[in-house]
């Protein structure tokens, strides 16, 4: 391998968001010193920083009290609300939100470790918003029975990521900013490393490691209207799938109710947590027709479907009638400026509306991926329904499916899950490495294969003399996924989606890029990302077509009921020899005595 660029680490982390940085710091704290973190953007631009509303934990910090504290009148919960929180209640809310597809053992771990992780953030210096008497402030979020979202105004993810990144740097973790993971090296069910591209130079590297962790985020960029950053192209799930690792529950993709109309940029659920209203073109608070008990604070899947129903029945707003109003004018300028300053700025910049004075137009936006790489509660990637481990390979965060979110994630459980399971993965990797794990031999042909793929994209010739634009293919894919695999689905639409994805996959064989340079070749990155979008989109639409029921975020208008008899199970998709998803199924972990399935209504 003398002609190859080779880097070695005991542990290699791919992705520098909350999950990846927690994994790196945790592994370091547990005795591993040689840790590298690969990120295709600057680590502090990782998408965790875009999370706004809060991180869930049953702290019971907001409760009815009398008198005043050192900073003024103590915050009161409105009369009639039950302020008593507990991990058990957090667990039930999460199971119910998941539409009983969440694995209950993993959920129990998450909710029990939630208070500890929040207080650890606090001890590391995270600047949370506070109640007048100095406790961490909490507010309501959809699907949660009580105020449980611990927040820092509406910059929570930003504050958490900066806090944990500083600690990782302090502990000597090495960051590779603007490096792109191209390939995962798995042989005989043992992970051996990755092939990566240094974006700044265009050089390929073989990176060997005793343990590899993926915290590569979600894949909302497969849709036209999305809250996801440009970088969220599902690289990790596509790379793992191509390496022979299955994907789980890919049909479950959450649409957030409040993306900026026409743009998709997120207006935090904190808007509704602080008391915002959803109104149709007639000014009606229509959620009373869909979730009279929870109103705007019903779970995201239900609220998004309610909005889409209003839109499709002609009560939408905007030039094309595809929007809904988010009204916060009654909250007042002081509350908005204290708790929702970023939301106000986003509405001003992208909708031209000052939410202090007028309602903002919004619409459902592709937001969160419940499915992904199957892992257990220690972040260990598994290769089948029996839980056989992929030795040396770990994952957490949005690219992973543990599955604590099941068919629908509750707001503020994402930052929590990334933090809890990132930390647990770090501990597990440290134990694995320190128990005597060795660097496994690798096939240098993997680098040559990736080099050839890049050369093909840059080659001016093409099959049949036809050259396809990766950007044009990506745009057609996003349009098709929005139209056929959106909030509402049925057999006809999903079949059309399958056909379109296959057509675009075939056309991508002729894809060519214009830029032939090596340094910062964004044309090349866009082409590789487009291939990843096509790869996992095929799994999404095939898995969705097979699941003939409605559960959580997967809503089939031709099968509008949940079917526990046939479909209370996880979908597992392996890539077969023809490149097609081969579907199998895995049991859901359910405590039948404590939390048996029941009707999900709000």
DARA-V812335 format. One record per residue. N is the residue number from 1. RES is the residue in three letters. D_LAST is the distance of its C-alpha to the last C-alpha in Angstrom with 2 decimals. Layout:
{{N RES D_LAST} {N RES D_LAST}}
This chain:
{{1 UNK 60.43} {2 UNK 62.93} {3 UNK 61.95} {4 UNK 58.24} {5 UNK 56.34} {6 UNK 54.91} {7 UNK 52.75} {8 UNK 51.79} {9 UNK 49.24} {10 UNK 48.10} {11 UNK 44.47} {12 UNK 43.33} {13 UNK 39.92} {14 UNK 38.81} {15 UNK 36.37} {16 UNK 36.53} {17 UNK 32.92} {18 UNK 31.21} {19 UNK 31.21} {20 UNK 34.83} {21 UNK 36.20} {22 UNK 34.60} {23 UNK 36.10} {24 UNK 39.47} {25 UNK 39.53} {26 UNK 38.39} {27 UNK 41.00} {28 UNK 43.60} {29 UNK 42.78} {30 UNK 43.18} {31 UNK 46.67} {32 UNK 46.65} {33 UNK 48.58} {34 UNK 49.00} {35 UNK 45.64} {36 UNK 45.20} {37 UNK 42.13} {38 UNK 42.20} {39 UNK 40.23} {40 UNK 40.67} {41 UNK 39.94} {42 UNK 40.97} {43 UNK 38.85} {44 UNK 37.43} {45 UNK 36.30} {46 UNK 34.02} {47 UNK 30.53} {48 UNK 29.00} {49 UNK 30.53} {50 UNK 28.30} {51 UNK 25.09} {52 UNK 24.37} {53 UNK 21.47} {54 UNK 21.95} {55 UNK 22.19} {56 UNK 19.76} {57 UNK 21.32} {58 UNK 20.73} {59 UNK 23.66} {60 UNK 22.54} {61 UNK 24.62} {62 UNK 22.77} {63 UNK 22.99} {64 UNK 24.37} {65 UNK 28.14} {66 UNK 31.10} {67 UNK 34.05} {68 UNK 34.76} {69 UNK 35.32} {70 UNK 38.12} {71 UNK 36.38} {72 UNK 35.29} {73 UNK 32.51} {74 UNK 29.83} {75 UNK 26.29} {76 UNK 24.08} {77 UNK 20.35} {78 UNK 19.31} {79 UNK 19.81} {80 UNK 17.12} {81 UNK 15.40} {82 UNK 16.01} {83 UNK 18.22} {84 UNK 19.11} {85 UNK 18.41} {86 UNK 19.90} {87 UNK 20.29} {88 UNK 18.66} {89 UNK 15.39} {90 UNK 15.77} {91 UNK 16.47} {92 UNK 13.47} {93 UNK 11.11} {94 UNK 13.46} {95 UNK 13.64} {96 UNK 9.97} {97 UNK 10.10} {98 UNK 13.31} {99 UNK 12.00} {100 UNK 14.66} {101 UNK 17.46} {102 UNK 18.18} {103 UNK 21.36} {104 UNK 20.62} {105 UNK 24.14} {106 UNK 24.07} {107 UNK 20.69} {108 UNK 22.25} {109 UNK 25.28} {110 UNK 23.40} {111 UNK 21.44} {112 UNK 24.61} {113 UNK 26.78} {114 UNK 24.52} {115 UNK 26.13} {116 UNK 29.55} {117 UNK 29.15} {118 UNK 28.06} {119 UNK 31.02} {120 UNK 33.27} {121 UNK 32.42} {122 UNK 33.28} {123 UNK 36.57} {124 UNK 37.46} {125 UNK 37.28} {126 UNK 33.90} {127 UNK 33.57} {128 UNK 30.09} {129 UNK 29.13} {130 UNK 29.76} {131 UNK 28.82} {132 UNK 31.83} {133 UNK 33.06} {134 UNK 33.04} {135 UNK 30.00} {136 UNK 27.93} {137 UNK 25.41} {138 UNK 21.66} {139 UNK 18.84} {140 UNK 15.08} {141 UNK 13.58} {142 UNK 10.39} {143 UNK 8.28} {144 UNK 10.81} {145 UNK 10.50} {146 UNK 13.91} {147 UNK 16.54} {148 UNK 17.77} {149 UNK 19.18} {150 UNK 22.97} {151 UNK 24.58} {152 UNK 27.91} {153 UNK 27.30} {154 UNK 25.95} {155 UNK 28.56} {156 UNK 27.05} {157 UNK 27.89} {158 UNK 31.31} {159 UNK 32.12} {160 UNK 31.06} {161 UNK 33.06} {162 UNK 36.12} {163 UNK 36.02} {164 UNK 35.96} {165 UNK 38.42} {166 UNK 40.89} {167 UNK 40.80} {168 UNK 41.36} {169 UNK 44.33} {170 UNK 45.63} {171 UNK 45.61} {172 UNK 47.65} {173 UNK 45.19} {174 UNK 46.81} {175 UNK 44.75} {176 UNK 45.74} {177 UNK 44.32} {178 UNK 44.29} {179 UNK 44.87} {180 UNK 43.14} {181 UNK 42.48} {182 UNK 43.74} {183 UNK 43.89} {184 UNK 42.88} {185 UNK 45.75} {186 UNK 44.72} {187 UNK 47.43} {188 UNK 47.40} {189 UNK 43.82} {190 UNK 45.07} {191 UNK 44.08} {192 UNK 47.24} {193 UNK 46.33} {194 UNK 45.54} {195 UNK 47.44} {196 UNK 46.73} {197 UNK 48.02} {198 UNK 49.21} {199 UNK 48.08} {200 UNK 50.69} {201 UNK 53.62} {202 UNK 52.49} {203 UNK 53.73} {204 UNK 52.11} {205 UNK 51.75} {206 UNK 51.31} {207 UNK 49.28} {208 UNK 49.70} {209 UNK 47.58} {210 UNK 47.13} {211 UNK 43.36} {212 UNK 41.27} {213 UNK 37.73} {214 UNK 35.47} {215 UNK 33.01} {216 UNK 33.28} {217 UNK 29.80} {218 UNK 27.70} {219 UNK 28.63} {220 UNK 26.83} {221 UNK 30.29} {222 UNK 30.20} {223 UNK 28.28} {224 UNK 29.81} {225 UNK 27.10} {226 UNK 26.08} {227 UNK 25.50} {228 UNK 27.75} {229 UNK 31.28} {230 UNK 34.24} {231 UNK 34.94} {232 UNK 31.68} {233 UNK 33.26} {234 UNK 32.20} {235 UNK 35.73} {236 UNK 34.95} {237 UNK 32.98} {238 UNK 35.64} {239 UNK 38.51} {240 UNK 37.19} {241 UNK 36.58} {242 UNK 40.10} {243 UNK 41.47} {244 UNK 40.21} {245 UNK 37.03} {246 UNK 34.04} {247 UNK 30.75} {248 UNK 27.40} {249 UNK 24.11} {250 UNK 25.42} {251 UNK 23.35} {252 UNK 20.21} {253 UNK 20.59} {254 UNK 17.92} {255 UNK 18.19} {256 UNK 17.49} {257 UNK 16.35} {258 UNK 19.22} {259 UNK 22.60} {260 UNK 25.57} {261 UNK 26.28} {262 UNK 28.98} {263 UNK 29.31} {264 UNK 26.08} {265 UNK 26.96} {266 UNK 23.95} {267 UNK 22.78} {268 UNK 20.89} {269 UNK 17.22} {270 UNK 18.98} {271 UNK 19.46} {272 UNK 15.86} {273 UNK 15.94} {274 UNK 18.93} {275 UNK 17.39} {276 UNK 18.09} {277 UNK 16.91} {278 UNK 16.53} {279 UNK 18.86} {280 UNK 20.42} {281 UNK 24.16} {282 UNK 24.04} {283 UNK 22.55} {284 UNK 19.29} {285 UNK 16.02} {286 UNK 14.42} {287 UNK 10.80} {288 UNK 10.59} {289 UNK 11.20} {290 UNK 8.44} {291 UNK 5.31} {292 UNK 7.17} {293 UNK 5.82} {294 UNK 5.92} {295 UNK 8.39} {296 UNK 10.69} {297 UNK 9.35} {298 UNK 6.54} {299 UNK 8.51} {300 UNK 11.78} {301 UNK 11.93} {302 UNK 9.15} {303 UNK 10.81} {304 UNK 14.17} {305 UNK 13.76} {306 UNK 12.74} {307 UNK 15.84} {308 UNK 17.96} {309 UNK 17.25} {310 UNK 18.39} {311 UNK 21.35} {312 UNK 22.37} {313 UNK 22.27} {314 UNK 24.68} {315 UNK 22.77} {316 UNK 23.28} {317 UNK 25.72} {318 UNK 28.76} {319 UNK 31.96} {320 UNK 30.40} {321 UNK 27.15} {322 UNK 25.22} {323 UNK 23.63} {324 UNK 21.07} {325 UNK 21.78} {326 UNK 20.46} {327 UNK 21.72} {328 UNK 22.70} {329 UNK 25.80} {330 UNK 24.58} {331 UNK 24.35} {332 UNK 28.13} {333 UNK 30.68} {334 UNK 31.06} {335 UNK 27.48} {336 UNK 27.31} {337 UNK 30.67} {338 UNK 29.87} {339 UNK 26.47} {340 UNK 26.21} {341 UNK 29.86} {342 UNK 29.53} {343 UNK 26.78} {344 UNK 29.14} {345 UNK 31.99} {346 UNK 30.18} {347 UNK 29.23} {348 UNK 32.86} {349 UNK 34.36} {350 UNK 32.31} {351 UNK 30.97} {352 UNK 33.72} {353 UNK 31.34} {354 UNK 31.41} {355 UNK 27.83} {356 UNK 29.43} {357 UNK 30.75} {358 UNK 28.73} {359 UNK 25.40} {360 UNK 25.50} {361 UNK 25.04} {362 UNK 22.69} {363 UNK 21.44} {364 UNK 19.57} {365 UNK 21.92} {366 UNK 22.56} {367 UNK 21.77} {368 UNK 21.40} {369 UNK 22.80} {370 UNK 21.00} {371 UNK 24.10} {372 UNK 27.66} {373 UNK 30.53} {374 UNK 29.69} {375 UNK 30.45} {376 UNK 30.11} {377 UNK 29.00} {378 UNK 32.49} {379 UNK 32.37} {380 UNK 34.80} {381 UNK 34.53} {382 UNK 34.64} {383 UNK 36.38} {384 UNK 34.92} {385 UNK 32.39} {386 UNK 34.69} {387 UNK 34.32} {388 UNK 37.90} {389 UNK 38.29} {390 UNK 39.73} {391 UNK 42.25} {392 UNK 42.27} {393 UNK 39.19} {394 UNK 36.03} {395 UNK 32.97} {396 UNK 29.87} {397 UNK 27.56} {398 UNK 26.04} {399 UNK 28.88} {400 UNK 28.12} {401 UNK 25.62} {402 UNK 25.43} {403 UNK 22.53} {404 UNK 20.16} {405 UNK 17.74} {406 UNK 17.68} {407 UNK 16.15} {408 UNK 14.29} {409 UNK 15.33} {410 UNK 13.52} {411 UNK 15.62} {412 UNK 18.62} {413 UNK 18.74} {414 UNK 21.35} {415 UNK 24.04} {416 UNK 23.42} {417 UNK 23.81} {418 UNK 26.86} {419 UNK 28.45} {420 UNK 27.92} {421 UNK 28.93} {422 UNK 31.61} {423 UNK 33.15} {424 UNK 32.98} {425 UNK 34.54} {426 UNK 37.34} {427 UNK 38.15} {428 UNK 38.17} {429 UNK 40.43} {430 UNK 42.75} {431 UNK 43.14} {432 UNK 43.84} {433 UNK 46.42} {434 UNK 48.12} {435 UNK 48.47} {436 UNK 51.00} {437 UNK 49.17} {438 UNK 51.67} {439 UNK 51.75} {440 UNK 51.67} {441 UNK 54.18} {442 UNK 52.93} {443 UNK 54.17} {444 UNK 55.42} {445 UNK 54.92} {446 UNK 51.28} {447 UNK 52.55} {448 UNK 54.94} {449 UNK 52.21} {450 UNK 50.05} {451 UNK 53.16} {452 UNK 53.92} {453 UNK 50.44} {454 UNK 50.94} {455 UNK 54.43} {456 UNK 53.20} {457 UNK 50.77} {458 UNK 53.69} {459 UNK 56.21} {460 UNK 57.36} {461 UNK 57.90} {462 UNK 55.20} {463 UNK 54.85} {464 UNK 56.28} {465 UNK 57.15} {466 UNK 53.67} {467 UNK 51.84} {468 UNK 48.09} {469 UNK 46.31} {470 UNK 43.54} {471 UNK 41.89} {472 UNK 41.95} {473 UNK 40.51} {474 UNK 37.65} {475 UNK 36.92} {476 UNK 36.90} {477 UNK 34.57} {478 UNK 32.02} {479 UNK 32.21} {480 UNK 31.80} {481 UNK 28.82} {482 UNK 27.05} {483 UNK 27.98} {484 UNK 27.51} {485 UNK 25.07} {486 UNK 22.57} {487 UNK 18.96} {488 UNK 19.76} {489 UNK 22.31} {490 UNK 24.41} {491 UNK 27.66} {492 UNK 29.94} {493 UNK 28.53} {494 UNK 28.37} {495 UNK 31.89} {496 UNK 33.14} {497 UNK 31.64} {498 UNK 33.51} {499 UNK 36.69} {500 UNK 36.48} {501 UNK 35.93} {502 UNK 38.90} {503 UNK 41.03} {504 UNK 40.38} {505 UNK 41.06} {506 UNK 44.37} {507 UNK 45.23} {508 UNK 44.59} {509 UNK 47.62} {510 UNK 49.68} {511 UNK 47.92} {512 UNK 50.39} {513 UNK 50.14} {514 UNK 52.56} {515 UNK 52.84} {516 UNK 55.25} {517 UNK 55.40} {518 UNK 54.32} {519 UNK 53.03} {520 UNK 49.50} {521 UNK 49.27} {522 UNK 45.83} {523 UNK 46.78} {524 UNK 47.03} {525 UNK 43.77} {526 UNK 41.98} {527 UNK 43.49} {528 UNK 42.47} {529 UNK 38.89} {530 UNK 38.84} {531 UNK 39.95} {532 UNK 37.14} {533 UNK 34.56} {534 UNK 36.06} {535 UNK 36.15} {536 UNK 32.49} {537 UNK 31.27} {538 UNK 33.09} {539 UNK 31.06} {540 UNK 27.71} {541 UNK 28.53} {542 UNK 30.23} {543 UNK 27.44} {544 UNK 24.90} {545 UNK 27.28} {546 UNK 27.66} {547 UNK 23.97} {548 UNK 23.39} {549 UNK 19.65} {550 UNK 16.43} {551 UNK 14.71} {552 UNK 12.99} {553 UNK 15.34} {554 UNK 17.73} {555 UNK 16.86} {556 UNK 19.70} {557 UNK 19.96} {558 UNK 22.60} {559 UNK 20.48} {560 UNK 16.92} {561 UNK 15.79} {562 UNK 15.46} {563 UNK 18.79} {564 UNK 19.10} {565 UNK 22.59} {566 UNK 24.11} {567 UNK 22.00} {568 UNK 20.65} {569 UNK 23.23} {570 UNK 24.20} {571 UNK 26.43} {572 UNK 29.81} {573 UNK 32.13} {574 UNK 35.84} {575 UNK 38.29} {576 UNK 40.95} {577 UNK 44.62} {578 UNK 44.06} {579 UNK 41.36} {580 UNK 38.58} {581 UNK 35.32} {582 UNK 35.80} {583 UNK 32.47} {584 UNK 31.92} {585 UNK 29.01} {586 UNK 28.14} {587 UNK 26.24} {588 UNK 23.03} {589 UNK 23.69} {590 UNK 21.50} {591 UNK 22.19} {592 UNK 21.82} {593 UNK 22.55} {594 UNK 20.03} {595 UNK 17.06} {596 UNK 17.44} {597 UNK 15.09} {598 UNK 12.34} {599 UNK 9.81} {600 UNK 7.01} {601 UNK 3.79} {602 UNK 0.00}}
